[in-house]
Amino acid sequence: MIKTIVLGSCVSVQGILEKTLPDGRMIVRVGQQLFTGKPIGA
């Protein structure tokens, strides 16, 4: 499943959902890299 997360105030990343953390943040994979951030609301 592809998800979009926010890393900072204006940087967003879209990738394959790897894991949802207990604090609500998500980990997404883009190629070989993993990024952690807050999900963008629908």
mmCIF file of the N, C-alpha and C atoms, coordinates in Angstrom:
data_MODEL
# 
_entry.id   MODEL 
# 
loop_
_atom_site.group_PDB 
_atom_site.id 
_atom_site.type_symbol 
_atom_site.label_atom_id 
_atom_site.label_alt_id 
_atom_site.label_comp_id 
_atom_site.label_asym_id 
_atom_site.label_entity_id 
_atom_site.label_seq_id 
_atom_site.pdbx_PDB_ins_code 
_atom_site.Cartn_x 
_atom_site.Cartn_y 
_atom_site.Cartn_z 
_atom_site.occupancy 
_atom_site.B_iso_or_equiv 
_atom_site.pdbx_formal_charge 
_atom_site.auth_seq_id 
_atom_site.auth_comp_id 
_atom_site.auth_asym_id 
_atom_site.auth_atom_id 
_atom_site.pdbx_PDB_model_num 
ATOM 1   N N  . MET A 1 1  ? 0.846  -1.164 0.000  1.00 0.00 ? 1  MET A N  1 
ATOM 2   C CA . MET A 1 1  ? 0.000  0.000  0.000  1.00 0.00 ? 1  MET A CA 1 
ATOM 3   C C  . MET A 1 1  ? 0.899  1.237  0.000  1.00 0.00 ? 1  MET A C  1 
ATOM 4   N N  . ILE A 1 2  ? 0.636  2.184  -0.863 1.00 0.00 ? 2  ILE A N  1 
ATOM 5   C CA . ILE A 1 2  ? 1.432  3.406  -0.947 1.00 0.00 ? 2  ILE A CA 1 
ATOM 6   C C  . ILE A 1 2  ? 0.839  4.462  -0.015 1.00 0.00 ? 2  ILE A C  1 
ATOM 7   N N  . LYS A 1 3  ? 1.707  5.068  0.787  1.00 0.00 ? 3  LYS A N  1 
ATOM 8   C CA . LYS A 1 3  ? 1.294  6.106  1.744  1.00 0.00 ? 3  LYS A CA 1 
ATOM 9   C C  . LYS A 1 3  ? 2.182  7.330  1.567  1.00 0.00 ? 3  LYS A C  1 
ATOM 10  N N  . THR A 1 4  ? 1.657  8.487  1.964  1.00 0.00 ? 4  THR A N  1 
ATOM 11  C CA . THR A 1 4  ? 2.415  9.734  1.946  1.00 0.00 ? 4  THR A CA 1 
ATOM 12  C C  . THR A 1 4  ? 2.599  10.204 3.380  1.00 0.00 ? 4  THR A C  1 
ATOM 13  N N  . ILE A 1 5  ? 3.843  10.552 3.724  1.00 0.00 ? 5  ILE A N  1 
ATOM 14  C CA . ILE A 1 5  ? 4.155  11.041 5.066  1.00 0.00 ? 5  ILE A CA 1 
ATOM 15  C C  . ILE A 1 5  ? 4.851  12.392 4.963  1.00 0.00 ? 5  ILE A C  1 
ATOM 16  N N  . VAL A 1 6  ? 4.832  13.138 6.062  1.00 0.00 ? 6  VAL A N  1 
ATOM 17  C CA . VAL A 1 6  ? 5.516  14.425 6.155  1.00 0.00 ? 6  VAL A CA 1 
ATOM 18  C C  . VAL A 1 6  ? 6.727  14.243 7.057  1.00 0.00 ? 6  VAL A C  1 
ATOM 19  N N  . LEU A 1 7  ? 7.909  14.675 6.571  1.00 0.00 ? 7  LEU A N  1 
ATOM 20  C CA . LEU A 1 7  ? 9.136  14.550 7.352  1.00 0.00 ? 7  LEU A CA 1 
ATOM 21  C C  . LEU A 1 7  ? 9.430  15.805 8.165  1.00 0.00 ? 7  LEU A C  1 
ATOM 22  N N  . GLY A 1 8  ? 9.063  16.940 7.653  1.00 0.00 ? 8  GLY A N  1 
ATOM 23  C CA . GLY A 1 8  ? 9.312  18.209 8.338  1.00 0.00 ? 8  GLY A CA 1 
ATOM 24  C C  . GLY A 1 8  ? 8.154  19.138 8.098  1.00 0.00 ? 8  GLY A C  1 
ATOM 25  N N  . SER A 1 9  ? 8.451  20.418 8.029  1.00 0.00 ? 9  SER A N  1 
ATOM 26  C CA . SER A 1 9  ? 7.377  21.386 7.820  1.00 0.00 ? 9  SER A CA 1 
ATOM 27  C C  . SER A 1 9  ? 6.888  21.396 6.372  1.00 0.00 ? 9  SER A C  1 
ATOM 28  N N  . CYS A 1 10 ? 7.738  21.012 5.420  1.00 0.00 ? 10 CYS A N  1 
ATOM 29  C CA . CYS A 1 10 ? 7.314  21.091 4.018  1.00 0.00 ? 10 CYS A CA 1 
ATOM 30  C C  . CYS A 1 10 ? 7.869  19.961 3.141  1.00 0.00 ? 10 CYS A C  1 
ATOM 31  N N  . VAL A 1 11 ? 8.435  18.935 3.727  1.00 0.00 ? 11 VAL A N  1 
ATOM 32  C CA . VAL A 1 11 ? 8.984  17.817 2.951  1.00 0.00 ? 11 VAL A CA 1 
ATOM 33  C C  . VAL A 1 11 ? 8.078  16.602 3.120  1.00 0.00 ? 11 VAL A C  1 
ATOM 34  N N  . SER A 1 12 ? 7.579  16.085 1.988  1.00 0.00 ? 12 SER A N  1 
ATOM 35  C CA . SER A 1 12 ? 6.744  14.890 2.041  1.00 0.00 ? 12 SER A CA 1 
ATOM 36  C C  . SER A 1 12 ? 7.383  13.793 1.198  1.00 0.00 ? 12 SER A C  1 
ATOM 37  N N  . VAL A 1 13 ? 7.100  12.546 1.585  1.00 0.00 ? 13 VAL A N  1 
ATOM 38  C CA . VAL A 1 13 ? 7.647  11.372 0.908  1.00 0.00 ? 13 VAL A CA 1 
ATOM 39  C C  . VAL A 1 13 ? 6.506  10.402 0.661  1.00 0.00 ? 13 VAL A C  1 
ATOM 40  N N  . GLN A 1 14 ? 6.484  9.812  -0.521 1.00 0.00 ? 14 GLN A N  1 
ATOM 41  C CA . GLN A 1 14 ? 5.479  8.814  -0.855 1.00 0.00 ? 14 GLN A CA 1 
ATOM 42  C C  . GLN A 1 14 ? 6.194  7.505  -1.134 1.00 0.00 ? 14 GLN A C  1 
ATOM 43  N N  . GLY A 1 15 ? 5.749  6.437  -0.465 1.00 0.00 ? 15 GLY A N  1 
ATOM 44  C CA . GLY A 1 15 ? 6.382  5.139  -0.647 1.00 0.00 ? 15 GLY A CA 1 
ATOM 45  C C  . GLY A 1 15 ? 5.509  4.019  -0.124 1.00 0.00 ? 15 GLY A C  1 
ATOM 46  N N  . ILE A 1 16 ? 6.090  2.834  -0.128 1.00 0.00 ? 16 ILE A N  1 
ATOM 47  C CA . ILE A 1 16 ? 5.380  1.624  0.299  1.00 0.00 ? 16 ILE A CA 1 
ATOM 48  C C  . ILE A 1 16 ? 5.402  1.550  1.823  1.00 0.00 ? 16 ILE A C  1 
ATOM 49  N N  . LEU A 1 17 ? 4.229  1.372  2.409  1.00 0.00 ? 17 LEU A N  1 
ATOM 50  C CA . LEU A 1 17 ? 4.114  1.285  3.865  1.00 0.00 ? 17 LEU A CA 1 
ATOM 51  C C  . LEU A 1 17 ? 4.831  0.041  4.378  1.00 0.00 ? 17 LEU A C  1 
ATOM 52  N N  . GLU A 1 18 ? 5.756  0.251  5.302  1.00 0.00 ? 18 GLU A N  1 
ATOM 53  C CA . GLU A 1 18 ? 6.485  -0.845 5.938  1.00 0.00 ? 18 GLU A CA 1 
ATOM 54  C C  . GLU A 1 18 ? 5.900  -1.173 7.310  1.00 0.00 ? 18 GLU A C  1 
ATOM 55  N N  . LYS A 1 19 ? 5.624  -0.121 8.093  1.00 0.00 ? 19 LYS A N  1 
ATOM 56  C CA . LYS A 1 19 ? 5.197  -0.336 9.473  1.00 0.00 ? 19 LYS A CA 1 
ATOM 57  C C  . LYS A 1 19 ? 4.543  0.923  10.019 1.00 0.00 ? 19 LYS A C  1 
ATOM 58  N N  . THR A 1 20 ? 3.568  0.750  10.912 1.00 0.00 ? 20 THR A N  1 
ATOM 59  C CA . THR A 1 20 ? 2.971  1.857  11.656 1.00 0.00 ? 20 THR A CA 1 
ATOM 60  C C  . THR A 1 20 ? 3.467  1.765  13.091 1.00 0.00 ? 20 THR A C  1 
ATOM 61  N N  . LEU A 1 21 ? 4.000  2.855  13.602 1.00 0.00 ? 21 LEU A N  1 
ATOM 62  C CA . LEU A 1 21 ? 4.557  2.875  14.956 1.00 0.00 ? 21 LEU A CA 1 
ATOM 63  C C  . LEU A 1 21 ? 3.463  3.185  15.975 1.00 0.00 ? 21 LEU A C  1 
ATOM 64  N N  . PRO A 1 22 ? 3.685  2.816  17.247 1.00 0.00 ? 22 PRO A N  1 
ATOM 65  C CA . PRO A 1 22 ? 2.682  3.037  18.298 1.00 0.00 ? 22 PRO A CA 1 
ATOM 66  C C  . PRO A 1 22 ? 2.308  4.513  18.499 1.00 0.00 ? 22 PRO A C  1 
ATOM 67  N N  . ASP A 1 23 ? 3.219  5.433  18.173 1.00 0.00 ? 23 ASP A N  1 
ATOM 68  C CA . ASP A 1 23 ? 2.931  6.864  18.362 1.00 0.00 ? 23 ASP A CA 1 
ATOM 69  C C  . ASP A 1 23 ? 2.205  7.487  17.172 1.00 0.00 ? 23 ASP A C  1 
ATOM 70  N N  . GLY A 1 24 ? 1.824  6.673  16.165 1.00 0.00 ? 24 GLY A N  1 
ATOM 71  C CA . GLY A 1 24 ? 1.059  7.162  15.029 1.00 0.00 ? 24 GLY A CA 1 
ATOM 72  C C  . GLY A 1 24 ? 1.883  7.451  13.792 1.00 0.00 ? 24 GLY A C  1 
ATOM 73  N N  . ARG A 1 25 ? 3.212  7.499  13.938 1.00 0.00 ? 25 ARG A N  1 
ATOM 74  C CA . ARG A 1 25 ? 4.066  7.721  12.776 1.00 0.00 ? 25 ARG A CA 1 
ATOM 75  C C  . ARG A 1 25 ? 4.123  6.461  11.910 1.00 0.00 ? 25 ARG A C  1 
ATOM 76  N N  . MET A 1 26 ? 4.528  6.626  10.654 1.00 0.00 ? 26 MET A N  1 
ATOM 77  C CA . MET A 1 26 ? 4.635  5.504  9.726  1.00 0.00 ? 26 MET A CA 1 
ATOM 78  C C  . MET A 1 26 ? 6.040  5.434  9.158  1.00 0.00 ? 26 MET A C  1 
ATOM 79  N N  . ILE A 1 27 ? 6.439  4.214  8.799  1.00 0.00 ? 27 ILE A N  1 
ATOM 80  C CA . ILE A 1 27 ? 7.704  4.000  8.105  1.00 0.00 ? 27 ILE A CA 1 
ATOM 81  C C  . ILE A 1 27 ? 7.357  3.578  6.684  1.00 0.00 ? 27 ILE A C  1 
ATOM 82  N N  . VAL A 1 28 ? 7.907  4.301  5.690  1.00 0.00 ? 28 VAL A N  1 
ATOM 83  C CA . VAL A 1 28 ? 7.678  3.962  4.291  1.00 0.00 ? 28 VAL A CA 1 
ATOM 84  C C  . VAL A 1 28 ? 9.017  3.684  3.616  1.00 0.00 ? 28 VAL A C  1 
ATOM 85  N N  . ARG A 1 29 ? 8.986  2.828  2.598  1.00 0.00 ? 29 ARG A N  1 
ATOM 86  C CA . ARG A 1 29 ? 10.191 2.462  1.849  1.00 0.00 ? 29 ARG A CA 1 
ATOM 87  C C  . ARG A 1 29 ? 10.137 3.094  0.470  1.00 0.00 ? 29 ARG A C  1 
ATOM 88  N N  . VAL A 1 30 ? 11.248 3.748  0.102  1.00 0.00 ? 30 VAL A N  1 
ATOM 89  C CA . VAL A 1 30 ? 11.429 4.292  -1.246 1.00 0.00 ? 30 VAL A CA 1 
ATOM 90  C C  . VAL A 1 30 ? 12.733 3.696  -1.760 1.00 0.00 ? 30 VAL A C  1 
ATOM 91  N N  . GLY A 1 31 ? 12.624 2.724  -2.642 1.00 0.00 ? 31 GLY A N  1 
ATOM 92  C CA . GLY A 1 31 ? 13.817 2.014  -3.096 1.00 0.00 ? 31 GLY A CA 1 
ATOM 93  C C  . GLY A 1 31 ? 14.389 1.221  -1.934 1.00 0.00 ? 31 GLY A C  1 
ATOM 94  N N  . GLN A 1 32 ? 15.637 1.513  -1.573 1.00 0.00 ? 32 GLN A N  1 
ATOM 95  C CA . GLN A 1 32 ? 16.286 0.833  -0.452 1.00 0.00 ? 32 GLN A CA 1 
ATOM 96  C C  . GLN A 1 32 ? 16.255 1.660  0.831  1.00 0.00 ? 32 GLN A C  1 
ATOM 97  N N  . GLN A 1 33 ? 15.712 2.887  0.769  1.00 0.00 ? 33 GLN A N  1 
ATOM 98  C CA . GLN A 1 33 ? 15.720 3.770  1.932  1.00 0.00 ? 33 GLN A CA 1 
ATOM 99  C C  . GLN A 1 33 ? 14.402 3.717  2.683  1.00 0.00 ? 33 GLN A C  1 
ATOM 100 N N  . LEU A 1 34 ? 14.497 3.859  4.010  1.00 0.00 ? 34 LEU A N  1 
ATOM 101 C CA . LEU A 1 34 ? 13.318 3.922  4.871  1.00 0.00 ? 34 LEU A CA 1 
ATOM 102 C C  . LEU A 1 34 ? 13.195 5.340  5.426  1.00 0.00 ? 34 LEU A C  1 
ATOM 103 N N  . PHE A 1 35 ? 11.964 5.854  5.457  1.00 0.00 ? 35 PHE A N  1 
ATOM 104 C CA . PHE A 1 35 ? 11.690 7.177  5.991  1.00 0.00 ? 35 PHE A CA 1 
ATOM 105 C C  . PHE A 1 35 ? 10.599 7.058  7.043  1.00 0.00 ? 35 PHE A C  1 
ATOM 106 N N  . THR A 1 36 ? 10.729 7.844  8.120  1.00 0.00 ? 36 THR A N  1 
ATOM 107 C CA . THR A 1 36 ? 9.741  7.849  9.194  1.00 0.00 ? 36 THR A CA 1 
ATOM 108 C C  . THR A 1 36 ? 9.135  9.240  9.302  1.00 0.00 ? 36 THR A C  1 
ATOM 109 N N  . GLY A 1 37 ? 7.807  9.304  9.383  1.00 0.00 ? 37 GLY A N  1 
ATOM 110 C CA . GLY A 1 37 ? 7.141  10.594 9.514  1.00 0.00 ? 37 GLY A CA 1 
ATOM 111 C C  . GLY A 1 37 ? 5.676  10.441 9.835  1.00 0.00 ? 37 GLY A C  1 
ATOM 112 N N  . LYS A 1 38 ? 5.015  11.580 9.933  1.00 0.00 ? 38 LYS A N  1 
ATOM 113 C CA . LYS A 1 38 ? 3.572  11.589 10.244 1.00 0.00 ? 38 LYS A CA 1 
ATOM 114 C C  . LYS A 1 38 ? 2.771  11.441 8.959  1.00 0.00 ? 38 LYS A C  1 
ATOM 115 N N  . PRO A 1 39 ? 1.711  10.640 8.989  1.00 0.00 ? 39 PRO A N  1 
ATOM 116 C CA . PRO A 1 39 ? 0.893  10.466 7.785  1.00 0.00 ? 39 PRO A CA 1 
ATOM 117 C C  . PRO A 1 39 ? 0.114  11.737 7.457  1.00 0.00 ? 39 PRO A C  1 
ATOM 118 N N  . ILE A 1 40 ? -0.101 11.964 6.162  1.00 0.00 ? 40 ILE A N  1 
ATOM 119 C CA . ILE A 1 40 ? -0.897 13.090 5.704  1.00 0.00 ? 40 ILE A CA 1 
ATOM 120 C C  . ILE A 1 40 ? -2.357 12.686 5.789  1.00 0.00 ? 40 ILE A C  1 
ATOM 121 N N  . GLY A 1 41 ? -3.187 13.554 6.365  1.00 0.00 ? 41 GLY A N  1 
ATOM 122 C CA . GLY A 1 41 ? -4.617 13.273 6.493  1.00 0.00 ? 41 GLY A CA 1 
ATOM 123 C C  . GLY A 1 41 ? -5.312 13.243 5.140  1.00 0.00 ? 41 GLY A C  1 
ATOM 124 N N  . ALA A 1 42 ? -6.382 12.497 5.058  1.00 0.00 ? 42 ALA A N  1 
ATOM 125 C CA . ALA A 1 42 ? -7.115 12.364 3.794  1.00 0.00 ? 42 ALA A CA 1 
ATOM 126 C C  . ALA A 1 42 ? -7.873 13.627 3.459  1.00 0.00 ? 42 ALA A C  1 
# 
